[in-house]
Amino acid sequence: MLSLRSVSGSNSSRGIAAVVGVGPRLGSAVARKFASEGYTIAILSRDLEKLSQLAEEIAQAAKAQVFALRVDCADARSVREAFEGVLSLGPVEVLVYNACEPPAANEDARPAPFLAVTPDAFHRALAVSAGGAFHCAQQSLRVPPCAALHVVASQVIPGMVERGRGTIIFTGSSASVTGFAGYSDLSSGKFALRGLSQSLAREFQPAGVHIAHVIIDGVIGERRVFQPHF
């Protein structure tokens, strides 16, 4: 079931920027940046209550329209329903996919050795990092539901391709290029995400859609990083 909450602000003329995987650090900083640049913002994560609070903060600070939607990126149906809500607002001009499943850990919070990683944990890491990115990208490339009313469903033209523009940014990490001991689940998901992004970039570049994989090679945790200067 779709869960969407909105916070009103000034109307945007730049379109919708959807940020998937929004927490207190990178995701929220990216959402704030696009809001300050005049975009209507859709922020998505699993915790709708925290997301709604952030939406209100961003809307007040940037005088922007911000919509909060709950999504579980490991669940294809959840992603589809969430993006039905996003696309009901209009076409997505920018998608930032920042969702990531934390690596399996021991009771002392240290990374779990490979033999201690459960199949469920491994599959979820792949589902969130790569599977969720796959579903979000497919949904973002479609036209809004209102446009689909005018054509046969099987003939729906991808939204960004139809407009000849659009941007999709996938966020990676050091684990996207190097497999570390104790991070078999995280690295596998991040490697898959990098491969997906490279394939999509080459496929959709001729159509005018820019797709990039950005590696954040470090831990975002210091207080001074919470309010970055772009």
PyMOL commands that place a pseudoatom at each C-alpha (Angstrom):
pseudoatom trace, name=CA, resn=MET, resi=1, chain=A, elem=C, hetatm=0, pos=[0.000, 0.000, 0.000]
pseudoatom trace, name=CA, resn=LEU, resi=2, chain=A, elem=C, hetatm=0, pos=[1.353, 3.413, -1.007]
pseudoatom trace, name=CA, resn=SER, resi=3, chain=A, elem=C, hetatm=0, pos=[2.341, 5.763, 1.824]
pseudoatom trace, name=CA, resn=LEU, resi=4, chain=A, elem=C, hetatm=0, pos=[2.893, 9.333, 0.668]
pseudoatom trace, name=CA, resn=ARG, resi=5, chain=A, elem=C, hetatm=0, pos=[3.030, 12.529, 2.667]
pseudoatom trace, name=CA, resn=SER, resi=6, chain=A, elem=C, hetatm=0, pos=[3.571, 15.981, 1.242]
pseudoatom trace, name=CA, resn=VAL, resi=7, chain=A, elem=C, hetatm=0, pos=[4.845, 19.282, 2.557]
pseudoatom trace, name=CA, resn=SER, resi=8, chain=A, elem=C, hetatm=0, pos=[3.815, 22.275, 0.513]
pseudoatom trace, name=CA, resn=GLY, resi=9, chain=A, elem=C, hetatm=0, pos=[6.169, 24.961, -0.656]
pseudoatom trace, name=CA, resn=SER, resi=10, chain=A, elem=C, hetatm=0, pos=[6.715, 27.023, -3.742]
pseudoatom trace, name=CA, resn=ASN, resi=11, chain=A, elem=C, hetatm=0, pos=[5.939, 25.403, -7.071]
pseudoatom trace, name=CA, resn=SER, resi=12, chain=A, elem=C, hetatm=0, pos=[8.993, 24.207, -8.970]
pseudoatom trace, name=CA, resn=SER, resi=13, chain=A, elem=C, hetatm=0, pos=[9.717, 24.836, -12.618]
pseudoatom trace, name=CA, resn=ARG, resi=14, chain=A, elem=C, hetatm=0, pos=[12.653, 22.429, -12.787]
pseudoatom trace, name=CA, resn=GLY, resi=15, chain=A, elem=C, hetatm=0, pos=[10.793, 19.165, -12.368]
pseudoatom trace, name=CA, resn=ILE, resi=16, chain=A, elem=C, hetatm=0, pos=[11.106, 16.336, -9.874]
pseudoatom trace, name=CA, resn=ALA, resi=17, chain=A, elem=C, hetatm=0, pos=[14.269, 15.063, -8.232]
pseudoatom trace, name=CA, resn=ALA, resi=18, chain=A, elem=C, hetatm=0, pos=[13.702, 11.689, -6.565]
pseudoatom trace, name=CA, resn=VAL, resi=19, chain=A, elem=C, hetatm=0, pos=[16.218, 10.637, -3.922]
pseudoatom trace, name=CA, resn=VAL, resi=20, chain=A, elem=C, hetatm=0, pos=[16.015, 6.995, -2.852]
pseudoatom trace, name=CA, resn=GLY, resi=21, chain=A, elem=C, hetatm=0, pos=[17.738, 5.918, 0.344]
pseudoatom trace, name=CA, resn=VAL, resi=22, chain=A, elem=C, hetatm=0, pos=[17.475, 9.061, 2.447]
pseudoatom trace, name=CA, resn=GLY, resi=23, chain=A, elem=C, hetatm=0, pos=[19.054, 9.085, 5.884]
pseudoatom trace, name=CA, resn=PRO, resi=24, chain=A, elem=C, hetatm=0, pos=[20.571, 11.813, 8.070]
pseudoatom trace, name=CA, resn=ARG, resi=25, chain=A, elem=C, hetatm=0, pos=[23.752, 12.190, 6.033]
pseudoatom trace, name=CA, resn=LEU, resi=26, chain=A, elem=C, hetatm=0, pos=[24.331, 11.820, 2.295]
pseudoatom trace, name=CA, resn=GLY, resi=27, chain=A, elem=C, hetatm=0, pos=[20.726, 11.252, 1.245]
pseudoatom trace, name=CA, resn=SER, resi=28, chain=A, elem=C, hetatm=0, pos=[19.376, 14.245, 3.138]
pseudoatom trace, name=CA, resn=ALA, resi=29, chain=A, elem=C, hetatm=0, pos=[22.245, 16.454, 1.936]
pseudoatom trace, name=CA, resn=VAL, resi=30, chain=A, elem=C, hetatm=0, pos=[21.519, 15.547, -1.685]
pseudoatom trace, name=CA, resn=ALA, resi=31, chain=A, elem=C, hetatm=0, pos=[17.802, 16.235, -1.208]
pseudoatom trace, name=CA, resn=ARG, resi=32, chain=A, elem=C, hetatm=0, pos=[18.547, 19.621, 0.370]
pseudoatom trace, name=CA, resn=LYS, resi=33, chain=A, elem=C, hetatm=0, pos=[20.825, 20.550, -2.509]
pseudoatom trace, name=CA, resn=PHE, resi=34, chain=A, elem=C, hetatm=0, pos=[18.278, 19.782, -5.210]
pseudoatom trace, name=CA, resn=ALA, resi=35, chain=A, elem=C, hetatm=0, pos=[15.563, 21.569, -3.221]
pseudoatom trace, name=CA, resn=SER, resi=36, chain=A, elem=C, hetatm=0, pos=[17.751, 24.671, -3.009]
pseudoatom trace, name=CA, resn=GLU, resi=37, chain=A, elem=C, hetatm=0, pos=[18.179, 24.516, -6.789]
pseudoatom trace, name=CA, resn=GLY, resi=38, chain=A, elem=C, hetatm=0, pos=[14.437, 24.729, -7.374]
pseudoatom trace, name=CA, resn=TYR, resi=39, chain=A, elem=C, hetatm=0, pos=[13.378, 21.113, -7.835]
pseudoatom trace, name=CA, resn=THR, resi=40, chain=A, elem=C, hetatm=0, pos=[10.274, 19.469, -6.435]
pseudoatom trace, name=CA, resn=ILE, resi=41, chain=A, elem=C, hetatm=0, pos=[11.658, 16.748, -4.174]
pseudoatom trace, name=CA, resn=ALA, resi=42, chain=A, elem=C, hetatm=0, pos=[10.515, 13.175, -3.614]
pseudoatom trace, name=CA, resn=ILE, resi=43, chain=A, elem=C, hetatm=0, pos=[12.434, 11.482, -0.803]
pseudoatom trace, name=CA, resn=LEU, resi=44, chain=A, elem=C, hetatm=0, pos=[12.087, 7.753, -0.247]
pseudoatom trace, name=CA, resn=SER, resi=45, chain=A, elem=C, hetatm=0, pos=[13.155, 5.350, 2.496]
pseudoatom trace, name=CA, resn=ARG, resi=46, chain=A, elem=C, hetatm=0, pos=[11.685, 2.720, 4.818]
pseudoatom trace, name=CA, resn=ASP, resi=47, chain=A, elem=C, hetatm=0, pos=[10.990, 5.018, 7.811]
pseudoatom trace, name=CA, resn=LEU, resi=48, chain=A, elem=C, hetatm=0, pos=[8.130, 7.300, 6.785]
pseudoatom trace, name=CA, resn=GLU, resi=49, chain=A, elem=C, hetatm=0, pos=[7.944, 9.100, 10.147]
pseudoatom trace, name=CA, resn=LYS, resi=50, chain=A, elem=C, hetatm=0, pos=[11.568, 10.256, 10.071]
pseudoatom trace, name=CA, resn=LEU, resi=51, chain=A, elem=C, hetatm=0, pos=[11.256, 10.974, 6.368]
pseudoatom trace, name=CA, resn=SER, resi=52, chain=A, elem=C, hetatm=0, pos=[8.221, 13.200, 6.956]
pseudoatom trace, name=CA, resn=GLN, resi=53, chain=A, elem=C, hetatm=0, pos=[10.118, 15.232, 9.545]
pseudoatom trace, name=CA, resn=LEU, resi=54, chain=A, elem=C, hetatm=0, pos=[12.991, 15.713, 7.117]
pseudoatom trace, name=CA, resn=ALA, resi=55, chain=A, elem=C, hetatm=0, pos=[10.567, 16.694, 4.354]
pseudoatom trace, name=CA, resn=GLU, resi=56, chain=A, elem=C, hetatm=0, pos=[9.162, 19.442, 6.554]
pseudoatom trace, name=CA, resn=GLU, resi=57, chain=A, elem=C, hetatm=0, pos=[12.644, 20.729, 7.396]
pseudoatom trace, name=CA, resn=ILE, resi=58, chain=A, elem=C, hetatm=0, pos=[13.700, 20.833, 3.752]
pseudoatom trace, name=CA, resn=ALA, resi=59, chain=A, elem=C, hetatm=0, pos=[10.444, 22.446, 2.612]
pseudoatom trace, name=CA, resn=GLN, resi=60, chain=A, elem=C, hetatm=0, pos=[10.753, 25.227, 5.175]
pseudoatom trace, name=CA, resn=ALA, resi=61, chain=A, elem=C, hetatm=0, pos=[14.433, 25.858, 4.524]
pseudoatom trace, name=CA, resn=ALA, resi=62, chain=A, elem=C, hetatm=0, pos=[14.284, 25.799, 0.722]
pseudoatom trace, name=CA, resn=LYS, resi=63, chain=A, elem=C, hetatm=0, pos=[10.671, 26.934, 0.232]
pseudoatom trace, name=CA, resn=ALA, resi=64, chain=A, elem=C, hetatm=0, pos=[10.219, 23.834, -1.919]
pseudoatom trace, name=CA, resn=GLN, resi=65, chain=A, elem=C, hetatm=0, pos=[7.602, 21.154, -2.412]
pseudoatom trace, name=CA, resn=VAL, resi=66, chain=A, elem=C, hetatm=0, pos=[8.773, 17.951, -0.759]
pseudoatom trace, name=CA, resn=PHE, resi=67, chain=A, elem=C, hetatm=0, pos=[7.032, 14.574, -0.839]
pseudoatom trace, name=CA, resn=ALA, resi=68, chain=A, elem=C, hetatm=0, pos=[7.933, 11.706, 1.488]
pseudoatom trace, name=CA, resn=LEU, resi=69, chain=A, elem=C, hetatm=0, pos=[7.250, 8.140, 0.376]
pseudoatom trace, name=CA, resn=ARG, resi=70, chain=A, elem=C, hetatm=0, pos=[7.917, 4.856, 2.099]
pseudoatom trace, name=CA, resn=VAL, resi=71, chain=A, elem=C, hetatm=0, pos=[9.766, 2.215, 0.100]
pseudoatom trace, name=CA, resn=ASP, resi=72, chain=A, elem=C, hetatm=0, pos=[11.554, -1.064, 0.721]
pseudoatom trace, name=CA, resn=CYS, resi=73, chain=A, elem=C, hetatm=0, pos=[14.105, -1.278, -2.072]
pseudoatom trace, name=CA, resn=ALA, resi=74, chain=A, elem=C, hetatm=0, pos=[14.420, -5.041, -1.671]
pseudoatom trace, name=CA, resn=ASP, resi=75, chain=A, elem=C, hetatm=0, pos=[10.743, -5.433, -2.568]
pseudoatom trace, name=CA, resn=ALA, resi=76, chain=A, elem=C, hetatm=0, pos=[9.886, -4.938, -6.249]
pseudoatom trace, name=CA, resn=ARG, resi=77, chain=A, elem=C, hetatm=0, pos=[6.215, -4.320, -5.477]
pseudoatom trace, name=CA, resn=SER, resi=78, chain=A, elem=C, hetatm=0, pos=[7.078, -1.675, -2.895]
pseudoatom trace, name=CA, resn=VAL, resi=79, chain=A, elem=C, hetatm=0, pos=[9.306, 0.117, -5.406]
pseudoatom trace, name=CA, resn=ARG, resi=80, chain=A, elem=C, hetatm=0, pos=[6.636, -0.020, -8.093]
pseudoatom trace, name=CA, resn=GLU, resi=81, chain=A, elem=C, hetatm=0, pos=[3.954, 1.372, -5.786]
pseudoatom trace, name=CA, resn=ALA, resi=82, chain=A, elem=C, hetatm=0, pos=[6.246, 4.099, -4.480]
pseudoatom trace, name=CA, resn=PHE, resi=83, chain=A, elem=C, hetatm=0, pos=[7.094, 5.244, -7.988]
pseudoatom trace, name=CA, resn=GLU, resi=84, chain=A, elem=C, hetatm=0, pos=[3.445, 5.237, -8.960]
pseudoatom trace, name=CA, resn=GLY, resi=85, chain=A, elem=C, hetatm=0, pos=[3.187, 7.958, -6.328]
pseudoatom trace, name=CA, resn=VAL, resi=86, chain=A, elem=C, hetatm=0, pos=[6.287, 9.762, -7.581]
pseudoatom trace, name=CA, resn=LEU, resi=87, chain=A, elem=C, hetatm=0, pos=[5.216, 9.655, -11.223]
pseudoatom trace, name=CA, resn=SER, resi=88, chain=A, elem=C, hetatm=0, pos=[1.731, 10.894, -10.322]
pseudoatom trace, name=CA, resn=LEU, resi=89, chain=A, elem=C, hetatm=0, pos=[3.467, 14.180, -9.487]
pseudoatom trace, name=CA, resn=GLY, resi=90, chain=A, elem=C, hetatm=0, pos=[4.991, 14.420, -12.954]
pseudoatom trace, name=CA, resn=PRO, resi=91, chain=A, elem=C, hetatm=0, pos=[8.065, 13.155, -14.817]
pseudoatom trace, name=CA, resn=VAL, resi=92, chain=A, elem=C, hetatm=0, pos=[11.265, 12.509, -12.907]
pseudoatom trace, name=CA, resn=GLU, resi=93, chain=A, elem=C, hetatm=0, pos=[14.091, 14.710, -14.174]
pseudoatom trace, name=CA, resn=VAL, resi=94, chain=A, elem=C, hetatm=0, pos=[16.687, 13.397, -11.706]
pseudoatom trace, name=CA, resn=LEU, resi=95, chain=A, elem=C, hetatm=0, pos=[16.928, 10.102, -9.833]
pseudoatom trace, name=CA, resn=VAL, resi=96, chain=A, elem=C, hetatm=0, pos=[19.562, 9.609, -7.153]
pseudoatom trace, name=CA, resn=TYR, resi=97, chain=A, elem=C, hetatm=0, pos=[19.782, 6.015, -5.904]
pseudoatom trace, name=CA, resn=ASN, resi=98, chain=A, elem=C, hetatm=0, pos=[21.540, 5.960, -2.551]
pseudoatom trace, name=CA, resn=ALA, resi=99, chain=A, elem=C, hetatm=0, pos=[19.996, 2.898, -0.896]
pseudoatom trace, name=CA, resn=CYS, resi=100, chain=A, elem=C, hetatm=0, pos=[22.330, 0.404, 0.738]
pseudoatom trace, name=CA, resn=GLU, resi=101, chain=A, elem=C, hetatm=0, pos=[21.918, -2.521, 3.098]
pseudoatom trace, name=CA, resn=PRO, resi=102, chain=A, elem=C, hetatm=0, pos=[24.483, -2.422, 5.947]
pseudoatom trace, name=CA, resn=PRO, resi=103, chain=A, elem=C, hetatm=0, pos=[26.858, -5.411, 5.889]
pseudoatom trace, name=CA, resn=ALA, resi=104, chain=A, elem=C, hetatm=0, pos=[26.139, -8.320, 8.180]
pseudoatom trace, name=CA, resn=ALA, resi=105, chain=A, elem=C, hetatm=0, pos=[27.804, -7.819, 11.560]
pseudoatom trace, name=CA, resn=ASN, resi=106, chain=A, elem=C, hetatm=0, pos=[28.654, -9.731, 14.704]
pseudoatom trace, name=CA, resn=GLU, resi=107, chain=A, elem=C, hetatm=0, pos=[27.334, -8.843, 18.150]
pseudoatom trace, name=CA, resn=ASP, resi=108, chain=A, elem=C, hetatm=0, pos=[30.326, -6.535, 18.650]
pseudoatom trace, name=CA, resn=ALA, resi=109, chain=A, elem=C, hetatm=0, pos=[29.326, -4.641, 15.469]
pseudoatom trace, name=CA, resn=ARG, resi=110, chain=A, elem=C, hetatm=0, pos=[32.349, -5.905, 13.546]
pseudoatom trace, name=CA, resn=PRO, resi=111, chain=A, elem=C, hetatm=0, pos=[31.823, -7.181, 9.991]
pseudoatom trace, name=CA, resn=ALA, resi=112, chain=A, elem=C, hetatm=0, pos=[30.715, -10.791, 9.974]
pseudoatom trace, name=CA, resn=PRO, resi=113, chain=A, elem=C, hetatm=0, pos=[33.101, -13.342, 8.416]
pseudoatom trace, name=CA, resn=PHE, resi=114, chain=A, elem=C, hetatm=0, pos=[31.883, -14.956, 5.217]
pseudoatom trace, name=CA, resn=LEU, resi=115, chain=A, elem=C, hetatm=0, pos=[30.855, -18.244, 6.855]
pseudoatom trace, name=CA, resn=ALA, resi=116, chain=A, elem=C, hetatm=0, pos=[28.638, -16.320, 9.288]
pseudoatom trace, name=CA, resn=VAL, resi=117, chain=A, elem=C, hetatm=0, pos=[26.736, -14.421, 6.591]
pseudoatom trace, name=CA, resn=THR, resi=118, chain=A, elem=C, hetatm=0, pos=[23.296, -15.960, 6.132]
pseudoatom trace, name=CA, resn=PRO, resi=119, chain=A, elem=C, hetatm=0, pos=[21.816, -16.533, 2.664]
pseudoatom trace, name=CA, resn=ASP, resi=120, chain=A, elem=C, hetatm=0, pos=[19.008, -14.121, 3.541]
pseudoatom trace, name=CA, resn=ALA, resi=121, chain=A, elem=C, hetatm=0, pos=[21.471, -11.366, 4.463]
pseudoatom trace, name=CA, resn=PHE, resi=122, chain=A, elem=C, hetatm=0, pos=[23.457, -11.927, 1.264]
pseudoatom trace, name=CA, resn=HIS, resi=123, chain=A, elem=C, hetatm=0, pos=[20.364, -11.933, -0.945]
pseudoatom trace, name=CA, resn=ARG, resi=124, chain=A, elem=C, hetatm=0, pos=[19.003, -8.799, 0.714]
pseudoatom trace, name=CA, resn=ALA, resi=125, chain=A, elem=C, hetatm=0, pos=[22.294, -6.971, 0.142]
pseudoatom trace, name=CA, resn=LEU, resi=126, chain=A, elem=C, hetatm=0, pos=[22.037, -7.781, -3.568]
pseudoatom trace, name=CA, resn=ALA, resi=127, chain=A, elem=C, hetatm=0, pos=[18.340, -6.915, -3.626]
pseudoatom trace, name=CA, resn=VAL, resi=128, chain=A, elem=C, hetatm=0, pos=[18.815, -3.482, -2.046]
pseudoatom trace, name=CA, resn=SER, resi=129, chain=A, elem=C, hetatm=0, pos=[22.004, -2.400, -3.825]
pseudoatom trace, name=CA, resn=ALA, resi=130, chain=A, elem=C, hetatm=0, pos=[21.348, -3.780, -7.305]
pseudoatom trace, name=CA, resn=GLY, resi=131, chain=A, elem=C, hetatm=0, pos=[17.773, -5.057, -7.413]
pseudoatom trace, name=CA, resn=GLY, resi=132, chain=A, elem=C, hetatm=0, pos=[16.319, -1.861, -5.986]
pseudoatom trace, name=CA, resn=ALA, resi=133, chain=A, elem=C, hetatm=0, pos=[18.409, 0.235, -8.367]
pseudoatom trace, name=CA, resn=PHE, resi=134, chain=A, elem=C, hetatm=0, pos=[17.127, -1.856, -11.286]
pseudoatom trace, name=CA, resn=HIS, resi=135, chain=A, elem=C, hetatm=0, pos=[13.488, -1.360, -10.301]
pseudoatom trace, name=CA, resn=CYS, resi=136, chain=A, elem=C, hetatm=0, pos=[13.873, 2.364, -9.527]
pseudoatom trace, name=CA, resn=ALA, resi=137, chain=A, elem=C, hetatm=0, pos=[15.635, 3.027, -12.826]
pseudoatom trace, name=CA, resn=GLN, resi=138, chain=A, elem=C, hetatm=0, pos=[12.950, 1.197, -14.797]
pseudoatom trace, name=CA, resn=GLN, resi=139, chain=A, elem=C, hetatm=0, pos=[10.191, 3.110, -13.049]
pseudoatom trace, name=CA, resn=SER, resi=140, chain=A, elem=C, hetatm=0, pos=[11.941, 6.473, -13.474]
pseudoatom trace, name=CA, resn=LEU, resi=141, chain=A, elem=C, hetatm=0, pos=[12.399, 5.915, -17.189]
pseudoatom trace, name=CA, resn=ARG, resi=142, chain=A, elem=C, hetatm=0, pos=[8.669, 5.489, -17.709]
pseudoatom trace, name=CA, resn=VAL, resi=143, chain=A, elem=C, hetatm=0, pos=[6.137, 8.188, -18.514]
pseudoatom trace, name=CA, resn=PRO, resi=144, chain=A, elem=C, hetatm=0, pos=[3.765, 9.454, -15.781]
pseudoatom trace, name=CA, resn=PRO, resi=145, chain=A, elem=C, hetatm=0, pos=[0.522, 7.457, -15.387]
pseudoatom trace, name=CA, resn=CYS, resi=146, chain=A, elem=C, hetatm=0, pos=[-1.575, 10.294, -16.845]
pseudoatom trace, name=CA, resn=ALA, resi=147, chain=A, elem=C, hetatm=0, pos=[0.332, 10.055, -20.135]
pseudoatom trace, name=CA, resn=ALA, resi=148, chain=A, elem=C, hetatm=0, pos=[-0.180, 6.309, -20.226]
pseudoatom trace, name=CA, resn=LEU, resi=149, chain=A, elem=C, hetatm=0, pos=[-3.930, 6.887, -20.438]
pseudoatom trace, name=CA, resn=HIS, resi=150, chain=A, elem=C, hetatm=0, pos=[-3.450, 7.981, -24.037]
pseudoatom trace, name=CA, resn=VAL, resi=151, chain=A, elem=C, hetatm=0, pos=[-1.617, 4.894, -25.267]
pseudoatom trace, name=CA, resn=VAL, resi=152, chain=A, elem=C, hetatm=0, pos=[-1.752, 1.131, -25.016]
pseudoatom trace, name=CA, resn=ALA, resi=153, chain=A, elem=C, hetatm=0, pos=[0.125, -0.027, -21.919]
pseudoatom trace, name=CA, resn=SER, resi=154, chain=A, elem=C, hetatm=0, pos=[2.509, -2.203, -23.924]
pseudoatom trace, name=CA, resn=GLN, resi=155, chain=A, elem=C, hetatm=0, pos=[3.489, 0.819, -26.020]
pseudoatom trace, name=CA, resn=VAL, resi=156, chain=A, elem=C, hetatm=0, pos=[4.397, 3.156, -23.169]
pseudoatom trace, name=CA, resn=ILE, resi=157, chain=A, elem=C, hetatm=0, pos=[7.555, 5.016, -24.106]
pseudoatom trace, name=CA, resn=PRO, resi=158, chain=A, elem=C, hetatm=0, pos=[10.143, 5.512, -21.365]
pseudoatom trace, name=CA, resn=GLY, resi=159, chain=A, elem=C, hetatm=0, pos=[9.723, 9.007, -19.943]
pseudoatom trace, name=CA, resn=MET, resi=160, chain=A, elem=C, hetatm=0, pos=[13.290, 10.243, -19.992]
pseudoatom trace, name=CA, resn=VAL, resi=161, chain=A, elem=C, hetatm=0, pos=[13.939, 8.800, -23.433]
pseudoatom trace, name=CA, resn=GLU, resi=162, chain=A, elem=C, hetatm=0, pos=[10.762, 10.391, -24.742]
pseudoatom trace, name=CA, resn=ARG, resi=163, chain=A, elem=C, hetatm=0, pos=[11.873, 13.806, -23.474]
pseudoatom trace, name=CA, resn=GLY, resi=164, chain=A, elem=C, hetatm=0, pos=[15.456, 13.278, -24.605]
pseudoatom trace, name=CA, resn=ARG, resi=165, chain=A, elem=C, hetatm=0, pos=[16.855, 14.245, -21.232]
pseudoatom trace, name=CA, resn=GLY, resi=166, chain=A, elem=C, hetatm=0, pos=[17.195, 13.092, -17.655]
pseudoatom trace, name=CA, resn=THR, resi=167, chain=A, elem=C, hetatm=0, pos=[19.812, 12.136, -15.097]
pseudoatom trace, name=CA, resn=ILE, resi=168, chain=A, elem=C, hetatm=0, pos=[20.252, 9.031, -12.949]
pseudoatom trace, name=CA, resn=ILE, resi=169, chain=A, elem=C, hetatm=0, pos=[22.987, 8.933, -10.320]
pseudoatom trace, name=CA, resn=PHE, resi=170, chain=A, elem=C, hetatm=0, pos=[23.901, 5.771, -8.438]
pseudoatom trace, name=CA, resn=THR, resi=171, chain=A, elem=C, hetatm=0, pos=[26.077, 6.125, -5.340]
pseudoatom trace, name=CA, resn=GLY, resi=172, chain=A, elem=C, hetatm=0, pos=[28.834, 3.610, -4.751]
pseudoatom trace, name=CA, resn=SER, resi=173, chain=A, elem=C, hetatm=0, pos=[31.664, 3.172, -2.274]
pseudoatom trace, name=CA, resn=SER, resi=174, chain=A, elem=C, hetatm=0, pos=[35.130, 1.677, -1.977]
pseudoatom trace, name=CA, resn=ALA, resi=175, chain=A, elem=C, hetatm=0, pos=[33.357, -1.689, -1.922]
pseudoatom trace, name=CA, resn=SER, resi=176, chain=A, elem=C, hetatm=0, pos=[32.206, -1.018, -5.497]
pseudoatom trace, name=CA, resn=VAL, resi=177, chain=A, elem=C, hetatm=0, pos=[35.722, -1.625, -6.822]
pseudoatom trace, name=CA, resn=THR, resi=178, chain=A, elem=C, hetatm=0, pos=[37.477, -3.629, -4.092]
pseudoatom trace, name=CA, resn=GLY, resi=179, chain=A, elem=C, hetatm=0, pos=[36.301, -6.696, -2.222]
pseudoatom trace, name=CA, resn=PHE, resi=180, chain=A, elem=C, hetatm=0, pos=[37.169, -6.408, 1.460]
pseudoatom trace, name=CA, resn=ALA, resi=181, chain=A, elem=C, hetatm=0, pos=[37.408, -9.239, 3.981]
pseudoatom trace, name=CA, resn=GLY, resi=182, chain=A, elem=C, hetatm=0, pos=[34.224, -9.344, 6.018]
pseudoatom trace, name=CA, resn=TYR, resi=183, chain=A, elem=C, hetatm=0, pos=[32.193, -7.430, 3.429]
pseudoatom trace, name=CA, resn=SER, resi=184, chain=A, elem=C, hetatm=0, pos=[31.253, -10.179, 0.974]
pseudoatom trace, name=CA, resn=ASP, resi=185, chain=A, elem=C, hetatm=0, pos=[27.582, -9.202, 0.998]
pseudoatom trace, name=CA, resn=LEU, resi=186, chain=A, elem=C, hetatm=0, pos=[28.135, -5.452, 0.688]
pseudoatom trace, name=CA, resn=SER, resi=187, chain=A, elem=C, hetatm=0, pos=[30.830, -5.756, -1.988]
pseudoatom trace, name=CA, resn=SER, resi=188, chain=A, elem=C, hetatm=0, pos=[28.762, -8.154, -4.094]
pseudoatom trace, name=CA, resn=GLY, resi=189, chain=A, elem=C, hetatm=0, pos=[25.828, -5.752, -4.087]
pseudoatom trace, name=CA, resn=LYS, resi=190, chain=A, elem=C, hetatm=0, pos=[28.003, -2.744, -4.853]
pseudoatom trace, name=CA, resn=PHE, resi=191, chain=A, elem=C, hetatm=0, pos=[29.861, -4.514, -7.671]
pseudoatom trace, name=CA, resn=ALA, resi=192, chain=A, elem=C, hetatm=0, pos=[26.504, -5.437, -9.208]
pseudoatom trace, name=CA, resn=LEU, resi=193, chain=A, elem=C, hetatm=0, pos=[25.295, -1.850, -8.926]
pseudoatom trace, name=CA, resn=ARG, resi=194, chain=A, elem=C, hetatm=0, pos=[28.403, -0.563, -10.698]
pseudoatom trace, name=CA, resn=GLY, resi=195, chain=A, elem=C, hetatm=0, pos=[27.899, -3.046, -13.533]
pseudoatom trace, name=CA, resn=LEU, resi=196, chain=A, elem=C, hetatm=0, pos=[24.253, -2.064, -13.859]
pseudoatom trace, name=CA, resn=SER, resi=197, chain=A, elem=C, hetatm=0, pos=[25.064, 1.647, -13.980]
pseudoatom trace, name=CA, resn=GLN, resi=198, chain=A, elem=C, hetatm=0, pos=[27.771, 1.196, -16.626]
pseudoatom trace, name=CA, resn=SER, resi=199, chain=A, elem=C, hetatm=0, pos=[25.429, -0.849, -18.817]
pseudoatom trace, name=CA, resn=LEU, resi=200, chain=A, elem=C, hetatm=0, pos=[22.616, 1.688, -18.503]
pseudoatom trace, name=CA, resn=ALA, resi=201, chain=A, elem=C, hetatm=0, pos=[24.964, 4.597, -19.225]
pseudoatom trace, name=CA, resn=ARG, resi=202, chain=A, elem=C, hetatm=0, pos=[26.043, 3.059, -22.524]
pseudoatom trace, name=CA, resn=GLU, resi=203, chain=A, elem=C, hetatm=0, pos=[22.520, 2.067, -23.510]
pseudoatom trace, name=CA, resn=PHE, resi=204, chain=A, elem=C, hetatm=0, pos=[20.786, 5.371, -22.808]
pseudoatom trace, name=CA, resn=GLN, resi=205, chain=A, elem=C, hetatm=0, pos=[23.499, 7.931, -23.560]
pseudoatom trace, name=CA, resn=PRO, resi=206, chain=A, elem=C, hetatm=0, pos=[22.486, 8.096, -27.254]
pseudoatom trace, name=CA, resn=ALA, resi=207, chain=A, elem=C, hetatm=0, pos=[18.952, 8.980, -26.130]
pseudoatom trace, name=CA, resn=GLY, resi=208, chain=A, elem=C, hetatm=0, pos=[20.151, 11.969, -24.104]
pseudoatom trace, name=CA, resn=VAL, resi=209, chain=A, elem=C, hetatm=0, pos=[19.859, 10.355, -20.662]
pseudoatom trace, name=CA, resn=HIS, resi=210, chain=A, elem=C, hetatm=0, pos=[22.904, 10.862, -18.437]
pseudoatom trace, name=CA, resn=ILE, resi=211, chain=A, elem=C, hetatm=0, pos=[23.638, 7.983, -16.045]
pseudoatom trace, name=CA, resn=ALA, resi=212, chain=A, elem=C, hetatm=0, pos=[26.561, 8.039, -13.635]
pseudoatom trace, name=CA, resn=HIS, resi=213, chain=A, elem=C, hetatm=0, pos=[27.994, 5.922, -10.825]
pseudoatom trace, name=CA, resn=VAL, resi=214, chain=A, elem=C, hetatm=0, pos=[29.609, 8.098, -8.160]
pseudoatom trace, name=CA, resn=ILE, resi=215, chain=A, elem=C, hetatm=0, pos=[31.995, 6.508, -5.668]
pseudoatom trace, name=CA, resn=ILE, resi=216, chain=A, elem=C, hetatm=0, pos=[32.186, 8.022, -2.187]
pseudoatom trace, name=CA, resn=ASP, resi=217, chain=A, elem=C, hetatm=0, pos=[35.543, 6.623, -1.107]
pseudoatom trace, name=CA, resn=GLY, resi=218, chain=A, elem=C, hetatm=0, pos=[35.279, 7.123, 2.631]
pseudoatom trace, name=CA, resn=VAL, resi=219, chain=A, elem=C, hetatm=0, pos=[32.986, 7.150, 5.641]
pseudoatom trace, name=CA, resn=ILE, resi=220, chain=A, elem=C, hetatm=0, pos=[30.600, 10.060, 6.066]
pseudoatom trace, name=CA, resn=GLY, resi=221, chain=A, elem=C, hetatm=0, pos=[30.404, 10.501, 9.790]
pseudoatom trace, name=CA, resn=GLU, resi=222, chain=A, elem=C, hetatm=0, pos=[32.217, 13.575, 10.992]
pseudoatom trace, name=CA, resn=ARG, resi=223, chain=A, elem=C, hetatm=0, pos=[30.001, 16.412, 12.130]
pseudoatom trace, name=CA, resn=ARG, resi=224, chain=A, elem=C, hetatm=0, pos=[31.424, 18.836, 9.588]
pseudoatom trace, name=CA, resn=VAL, resi=225, chain=A, elem=C, hetatm=0, pos=[30.272, 16.529, 6.778]
pseudoatom trace, name=CA, resn=PHE, resi=226, chain=A, elem=C, hetatm=0, pos=[26.592, 16.741, 7.731]
pseudoatom trace, name=CA, resn=GLN, resi=227, chain=A, elem=C, hetatm=0, pos=[26.278, 20.196, 6.147]
pseudoatom trace, name=CA, resn=PRO, resi=228, chain=A, elem=C, hetatm=0, pos=[28.509, 19.936, 3.070]
pseudoatom trace, name=CA, resn=HIS, resi=229, chain=A, elem=C, hetatm=0, pos=[29.463, 22.854, 0.884]
pseudoatom trace, name=CA, resn=PHE, resi=230, chain=A, elem=C, hetatm=0, pos=[28.758, 21.939, -2.724]
for i in range(1, 230): cmd.bond("trace and resi %d" % i, "trace and resi %d" % (i + 1))
show_as sticks, trace
zoom trace
